[in-house]
Amino acid sequence: MPPIAPALPIAAALCLALVGEPQAAGATRDQQADCGIETPCEIETGEYRIRFPTGWDGKSPLGAIVFLHGWRGTAQGEMRNAAWARLADRLNVAFVAPQGAGKTWSYPGAPRALRDEFAFFDALVEDLTTRFPLRSERMMATGFSMGGSMVWNLACYRGGLFAGFAPIAGAFWDPIPESCPSPAPVLFHVHGTADRTVPLEGRPIGERWRQSDVADSLAVWQAQAGLPRIFPASAPATGLTCQRQEAQAEAGRGTAPLLEVCLHSGGHSVRAEWVERAWRALGRHLDWSD
């Protein structure tokens, strides 16, 4: 994707600086014998890596955070970030990093179509919940930049795979879907008002593609959930400012939709604390008492 090549390596470096330094801690050697941190878990259409919290007994059921890397990122790189290891330990969850084909994601509107991503994530979740003792009802999808855009599309087209979604600095690309086949989700979105790689208002990528306006992306869910179209106007000098909307659960689904957009005054970046915040908020919303 040559038009954005100059910007994204800088963003990737910033991402690594913010997330943390490499660390080897995680699953035990026995837990990694098949696959894990150093050895990818292979499925028919791709692969992923997984980190378990320190001290896990290998048997007790765990929830899982599935993190989708940004453009030119790797699952191996995410496994080397100490902040994700600390996050897994604090929350006592598995941290899963799928590998994008060609180090990118092939969602609707993306510049490349390297595989059927929805089939890949179907297979990923099935493999995770059969290979490991992971709780299918306690899995959250999150991701950064193009990984965040893939998370928006998973919420739209495969909403039943995850309990909640926490995209960071990425939304739909044009054409924005008029509606989604999945019910309105529980979604926590974080974005920087000074982001120039994925601006809030969107931007063209070459002559054929366009990142969509985040407010227009959110409007798809707002309309589906019967909520007013609103969007936060500014961000504080430090921290986050958040707009939260909740609706009644749709017919046939017990989970009430929740749409939250949080803005910060920075640029194209990701922080483990934002993912942790979303996980804890998801647990409160779904009343995870144990």
C-alpha positions in Angstrom: 0.0 0.0 0.0 2.6 2.6 -1.2 0.5 5.8 -0.5 0.7 5.3 3.2 4.1 3.7 3.5 5.9 6.9 4.8 3.5 7.3 7.7 2.9 3.9 9.0 6.5 2.8 10.0 6.6 5.9 12.2 3.2 4.9 13.7 4.5 1.4 14.3 7.5 2.6 16.1 5.4 4.9 18.2 3.1 2.0 19.0 6.0 -0.2 20.2 7.3 2.7 22.3 4.0 3.2 24.0 3.2 -0.5 24.5 6.5 -1.5 26.0 9.8 -3.3 25.7 10.3 -6.9 24.8 9.8 -9.5 27.5 10.0 -13.3 27.5 7.6 -14.0 30.4 4.3 -15.7 29.8 3.1 -19.2 29.4 5.2 -22.1 30.8 7.4 -24.2 28.6 4.9 -27.0 28.7 2.1 -24.7 27.7 4.3 -23.5 24.7 5.2 -27.1 23.7 2.5 -27.2 21.0 2.2 -23.5 20.2 2.1 -20.3 22.1 4.5 -17.3 22.3 7.4 -18.4 20.2 5.7 -21.0 18.1 2.6 -20.0 16.1 -0.6 -21.9 16.3 -1.6 -22.9 12.8 -5.1 -23.1 11.4 -6.2 -23.8 7.9 -6.2 -20.2 6.7 -3.4 -18.7 8.8 -1.9 -18.6 12.3 -1.9 -16.9 15.6 0.2 -16.7 18.8 -1.1 -16.9 22.4 0.2 -15.8 25.8 -1.2 -17.1 29.1 -1.0 -15.2 32.4 1.9 -16.1 34.7 1.0 -18.8 37.1 -1.9 -20.2 35.2 -2.4 -23.9 36.0 -3.1 -24.8 32.4 -6.6 -26.1 33.2 -8.7 -23.3 34.7 -10.9 -21.6 32.0 -9.8 -18.2 30.9 -11.2 -15.2 29.1 -9.2 -13.9 26.1 -8.3 -10.6 24.5 -7.7 -11.0 20.8 -5.5 -8.1 19.5 -5.2 -7.4 15.8 -1.9 -5.7 14.8 -1.6 -2.6 12.6 -0.4 -2.4 9.0 3.0 -4.2 8.6 2.7 -5.5 12.1 3.2 -9.1 13.2 1.8 -11.4 15.9 5.4 -12.2 16.9 6.0 -8.5 17.5 3.0 -8.2 19.7 4.2 -11.2 21.7 7.4 -9.3 22.5 5.6 -6.3 24.0 5.9 -6.3 27.8 2.8 -4.3 28.3 0.6 -7.1 26.8 2.3 -9.6 29.1 1.5 -7.4 32.2 -2.0 -6.9 30.9 -2.6 -10.7 30.7 -1.3 -11.0 34.2 -3.4 -8.2 35.7 -6.6 -9.4 34.1 -5.8 -13.1 34.3 -6.7 -13.6 30.6 -5.1 -15.1 27.5 -3.6 -12.6 25.1 -4.1 -13.7 21.5 -2.4 -12.1 18.5 -3.6 -13.3 15.1 -1.3 -12.8 12.1 -2.7 -10.8 9.2 -2.0 -12.2 5.7 0.7 -10.1 4.1 0.9 -8.2 7.5 -2.4 -6.5 6.8 -6.2 -7.2 6.9 -8.5 -7.7 4.0 -11.7 -6.2 5.2 -14.4 -4.6 2.9 -12.9 -1.5 1.3 -9.3 -2.3 2.2 -6.6 -2.0 -0.6 -5.8 -5.7 -0.6 -7.9 -8.9 -0.6 -5.5 -11.6 0.5 -7.9 -14.0 2.2 -11.5 -14.3 3.5 -10.9 -12.7 6.9 -14.4 -13.6 8.2 -13.7 -17.3 7.5 -10.3 -16.9 9.2 -11.8 -15.5 12.4 -14.5 -18.2 12.4 -11.7 -20.8 12.3 -9.6 -18.8 14.8 -12.3 -18.7 17.5 -13.2 -22.4 16.9 -9.5 -23.4 17.3 -9.0 -21.2 20.4 -11.9 -22.7 22.2 -11.1 -26.3 21.3 -7.3 -26.3 21.6 -7.3 -24.3 24.9 -9.7 -24.0 27.9 -10.9 -20.5 26.8 -14.3 -19.2 27.7 -16.1 -18.4 24.4 -18.5 -16.0 26.2 -15.6 -14.0 27.5 -13.6 -13.0 24.5 -13.0 -9.5 23.3 -11.6 -8.4 20.0 -9.4 -5.3 19.9 -6.9 -3.9 17.4 -4.9 -0.9 16.3 -5.1 1.1 13.0 -5.9 -1.3 10.2 -6.4 -3.9 13.0 -8.9 -1.6 14.5 -10.7 -1.3 11.2 -10.8 -5.1 11.0 -12.4 -5.1 14.5 -15.2 -2.7 13.2 -15.9 -5.1 10.4 -15.9 -8.1 12.8 -18.5 -6.3 14.9 -20.6 -5.7 11.8 -20.3 -9.1 10.1 -19.3 -11.5 12.8 -20.7 -9.9 16.0 -21.5 -13.3 17.6 -17.8 -14.3 17.7 -16.9 -12.0 20.6 -18.6 -10.6 23.7 -17.3 -7.1 22.9 -15.1 -5.0 20.6 -12.5 -2.4 21.4 -11.0 -0.9 18.2 -8.3 1.8 18.5 -7.6 4.4 15.7 -9.4 2.6 13.0 -13.0 2.4 11.7 -14.9 1.4 8.5 -13.4 2.2 5.1 -15.6 3.3 2.2 -18.1 2.2 1.3 -19.6 2.3 4.8 -22.2 -0.5 5.2 -25.7 0.9 5.2 -26.5 -1.6 8.0 -24.9 -4.6 9.5 -26.1 -8.2 9.7 -25.0 -8.5 13.3 -27.0 -6.8 16.1 -25.6 -3.5 17.4 -22.5 -4.4 19.5 -20.9 -3.6 22.8 -18.1 -1.4 21.4 -15.5 0.8 23.0 -13.6 3.0 20.5 -10.5 5.2 21.2 -9.1 7.7 18.8 -6.7 10.7 18.8 -7.9 14.1 17.6 -4.4 14.8 16.2 -4.2 11.5 14.4 -3.0 12.1 10.8 -2.5 8.5 9.8 -6.2 7.7 10.4 -7.8 11.1 10.9 -11.2 11.3 12.6 -12.7 12.8 9.5 -11.2 10.1 7.2 -8.9 10.6 4.2 -8.3 9.2 0.8 -5.6 6.5 0.3 -4.4 7.0 -3.3 -7.2 7.3 -5.9 -9.2 4.2 -5.2 -9.6 3.9 -1.4 -10.8 6.0 1.5 -10.7 5.7 5.2 -14.2 6.7 6.4 -15.2 9.4 8.9 -15.4 7.8 12.3 -18.6 9.7 13.1 -20.2 8.3 9.9 -19.0 4.8 10.9 -20.5 5.1 14.4 -23.8 6.4 12.8 -24.3 2.9 11.4 -24.6 1.4 14.9 -26.5 4.4 16.3 -29.2 4.0 13.6 -29.3 0.2 14.1 -29.7 0.7 17.9 -32.2 3.5 17.7 -29.8 6.0 19.2 -29.3 9.7 18.3 -26.4 10.5 16.0 -23.9 12.4 18.2 -20.1 12.5 18.4 -17.7 14.0 21.0 -16.5 17.4 19.9 -13.1 17.7 21.6 -10.5 15.9 23.8 -8.8 16.9 27.0 -5.2 17.9 27.2 -4.5 14.6 29.1 -6.5 11.5 29.4 -9.7 10.6 27.6 -13.1 12.2 27.2 -15.8 9.6 26.5 -19.3 9.6 25.1 -21.4 6.5 26.0 -24.7 5.5 24.6 -26.7 2.4 25.7 -29.9 1.0 24.1 -32.3 -1.8 24.8 -31.3 -5.3 23.7 -32.5 -6.2 20.2 -35.2 -8.9 19.9 -33.6 -12.4 20.3 -30.5 -11.1 22.0 -30.0 -10.6 25.7 -27.0 -8.2 25.5 -27.9 -4.5 25.4 -25.9 -2.5 22.8 -23.3 -0.1 24.2 -21.5 2.4 22.0 -18.6 4.3 23.6 -16.2 6.7 21.8 -13.3 8.1 23.8 -11.0 10.8 22.4 -7.5 11.8 23.4 -5.5 14.8 22.1 -2.6 12.7 20.8 -1.9 11.1 17.4 -1.8 7.6 16.0 -1.1 5.5 19.0 -2.2 2.6 21.2 -1.9 2.0 24.9 -2.5 -1.2 26.9 -4.4 0.8 29.5 -7.1 1.6 26.9 -7.6 -2.1 26.2 -7.7 -2.9 29.9 -10.3 -0.1 30.4 -12.5 -1.6 27.7 -12.1 -5.2 29.1 -13.2 -4.0 32.6 -16.1 -2.0 31.2 -17.2 -4.9 29.2 -17.2 -7.1 32.3 -19.3 -4.6 34.2 -21.7 -4.3 31.3 -22.1 -8.1 31.0 -22.0 -8.6 34.8 -19.0 -10.9 34.9 -19.1 -11.5 38.6 -16.5 -14.3 38.8 
